[in-house]
Amino acid sequence: MKKIRTLIVDDEPLAREGVAAMLEGDHEIEVTGTCADGQAALAAIRSGRPDLVFLDVQMPKLNGLEVLSALRQEERPVVIFVTAYDKFAIQAFELCAVDYLLKPYRDARFAAALAKAKRQIAQARSDDMGQKVEQLLGYVQQMVRAGEKPTAVLVPEPGDRVVLKAGSDLHFIRTSDIIWVESQADFIKVHTTGAARLVRETLQNLQDRVDPARFLRIHRSSLVNLDHVKKVTPALYGDYTVLMSDDTKLRLSRKNRGKLKQLIASLSANDNG
């Protein structure tokens, strides 16, 4: 597990030692350095790019608020402000501090602030990983559809899986395991041969990431994997019922006759193959 690179900034030596002592023994934390003033802290953050900074507010040269204000958004680490003056609290949170420790603080309060920072860092890493994986898979799928050979690709079967982000977790799902997908407000529910997963994503976005030869949008709220369609039967008022391999019955309205023809053609091709 990648450790959380941590910088301690305080003009009081005992305060720096105190924070370091409380972090000692935490196997998730790596203290990469300490600074005694704001100017040194600004340089250390820009050069070392720590994940977490315990930042005192009242310091010589630059105070903690000025340090954070001087950093660009992409340069800012997760910050826990530490100070004896609670009047800075509102401004600290406006500058995206994850928490605020008022000296003197108890061990339990320190632990709570640290746990909160760890959660935020884990979420940020997960988001970053998810974005990189999505870019990679999107690149692979574009190359495959264009008939080109992807270069330096680490995915064993290009286009054969999608990444679904549920909370802070990333789920790598083979498209062949997806039975059907339904839209639910701002979410989609992906029904697979294993568990169903609720994902904050649009149905159109997922449709754009799967093979159009294998997946068909039979309704504005339903996307089906053609390999998992068992049969299509007429229903009332000219509609049709599509029976999936998990025995779910989906509706295909008569106004989607073009989709019906496409569905029947695809199923016939699969049977002949």
N, C-alpha and C positions, 0 to 999 in steps of 0.2 A: 504493500500500500504506500502510495506517495505521501511523504510527510508534509506537514504544514510548516512552511518556512516562516519564522516569526522574528520580528524586530521589536526590541524594547526601547522606548524613547522616554527619558525623564531626566531632568537636570539634577535630581537628587540621587546620589549613589546608592543610598539605602533603599530607595524606592525601586530602582532598577534591579538590585539584588533580590528584593522581596518578590517581584514578579517572576524573576528567573527561578527562584526557589520553588514557587508554587507551580511552575511549569515542569520542574524537574521530575522525572519519572513518568511523564506522559509520553507514551511511545508514539503518539500521533504528531507530536510537536518537535520541531528542530529549531532551536534558537540560533539564528544566523548572525546576530550582532546586537549591540546596544549603542545608543547615542545620547549625548548629554545636552544637545541644543537643537533647535529647529532647523538650522541651516544644514547641519550634519545629517539630520534625519531625512531632509529632502533629497540630499545627494545619495544617501543609502537606499532610499526607496526607488529612486530612478535607476540606480546601477544594479541593485540586488533583486528588485522585483519580488519582495516578500509577499506571502499570501495573507499574512495577518500582522497588524501593528498595534501594540499597546502604546498609545500616544498621550503624553502629558499635555495639558493645555497651556499652563503658565511656564514658559521657558524663555531663555535669552535668545537674541538674534531673530528668531521667528517663533511665534507661539504655535501650538498644535493646530488651531483653526486656520492659521495662515499657511501652514505646511500643506494641509489638505486642499485648501483653496488654490494653491499654486500648481497642483497636479491636474493633468488632464483626466477626463473621465476614465479612459482606458488604462491610466497609470495607477489609479487609486486601488489600494488593497482593501481588504476588510479591516475596519478600524474599531478598536475599543478605546474610547477616551477615558483617561484616568486623571482626576483633578480633585482638589479640595474645594472647588467653587462650583456650586450647583447652578449658578446663574448662566453658565455656558451651555447647559444641557440642551435647550431648544435649538441653539445655533449648531451644536454638534450634530444633532439628528438631521438637521436640514442639509448638512454636508455628508449625509449617508453613513454616519457611524452606526455600527450594528448594535452597540450598547454603550453604556456610560457608567463607569465606576466612580463613586464618590468616596474619597479618602476620609477616614479610614474605612475599609470595607471588610466584610466577613468572608471567610473561606467559601461559604455556601454561595454568596453573591458573586464571587469571582468565578466559581465553577459554573454557575448559571450563564454568566456572560460568555465564558469560553465555549460552553456547549452550543450556545446560540451562534457564535462565530463559526464553529465547526460545521453546523448545519448549512449555513449560508455558503461556505466555501465548497462543501460537497455538492450543493445544488448548482453552483456556478461551474464546477468541473463537469458535472453531468450534462449541463446545457451545452457546454463547449464541446464535449465529446459527441453529443447527439448531433450538433450542427456539423461537425467534421464528417461524421459517418454519413449523414444525409447528403452532404456534398459529394462524397465519394461514390455512394450508390447512385446518385443522380447522374454523375459523370459516366459511370459504367453503363447505366441504362440508355443514355443518349448515344454512347458509342455503339452499343449492341443494335439499337434501332437504326442507326445510320450505316450499319454494316462494317464498321471499323473495329479494329482490334485494340482494346484498351491497353495502355502501357502502365507498368509498375502498379498493378492492381493487387490488393491483398485479399480480395473476396474470392473464395474458391469457385463459386458458381454465380457469375455476374447476373444481376437482375432476378435471381431466384429467391431473394428474401427482401423483406422490408424491416425497418427499425421503427418500433412503436415505443413512444415515450409515455409512461404512465407514472405520474408523480416524479420521483427522482430516479426511477428505474428505467433502463433501456431493455426492451425485449426484441431479440432478433428472431423474426418469424419467417419461416419458409412460405412463400406464396402458395405453394401446393397444399399447405395445411389450412389456409384460409377458406372457409366454406362460404360465408357471406358476411356483408357488412351493412349495418343500419345506422342511419343518422338520427341523433337525439340532441336537438338544440345545438349547442356549441360543441358537442362531443360526437364521436362515433363509437359504436360498439362492434368490435371485431370478433366474430364467431369463428373459432378454429376447431380443429380436431381435438384440441386439448381444452384449455380454459378460454372463456370469453374475456376480452380486455376492453375496458373503457378508456378511450384516448381523447385528449383535447386536440382535435384536428377536424378539418372539414372533409366531407366525403369526396369532394372534387379533388382535394389535394392528394388523398390516398389513391384515388382512381388514376391520377397522373403518374403515380409511382409504380403502378403494376402493369403487366403485359395486357394491352388492349385486345389481344387475340384470345386471352383466357378469361378476362373479366368483362362483364357486361352490366351496364346500369339499366335495370329493368323498371326502375321507379325513381323518382327524385330522392327517395330516402333509402334505396336498396341497391347494393352492388353485389353481384353474385359471381362466384367462381364456376365457370361452365363445367369443369371437371366434377363438380359436386352436385350438379342438377340431375335428379333421378327421373323426373317426368314432368310434362306440362299437360294440364287437362283444362277443358273449357269450364267456365264458371257462369254465374248469372250475368245478364245484361251485356254479353259479348266480352266479358273479361276472361282472364285465364289465371289458373293457379299453378305456381311453380313449386314443385316439391323438391326440397334440398336433401342432401345425404344425412343431415341430422334430424330429418322429418319435420323441419320447419316449412310451413306453407306461406309462400309470398304471393302478392298480387301483381299481375301484369295487366294494366288496363287496356281496353280496346283501342284507345287512341295511340297506343304504342305498337301498332301493328308492324311497323318497321323493325322494332326491337324483337318482336316475336319471330319474324322471318329470319333475322340474324341469329336468334337463339336456336331455332330449328336447324338452320344450316350448320351451325357450329356443332350441335349435338350429332347430326347426321355424319359430319366429317369425322368426329371422334369415334363413332360406331364403326365406320368404314375403315378407320385406321387401326 
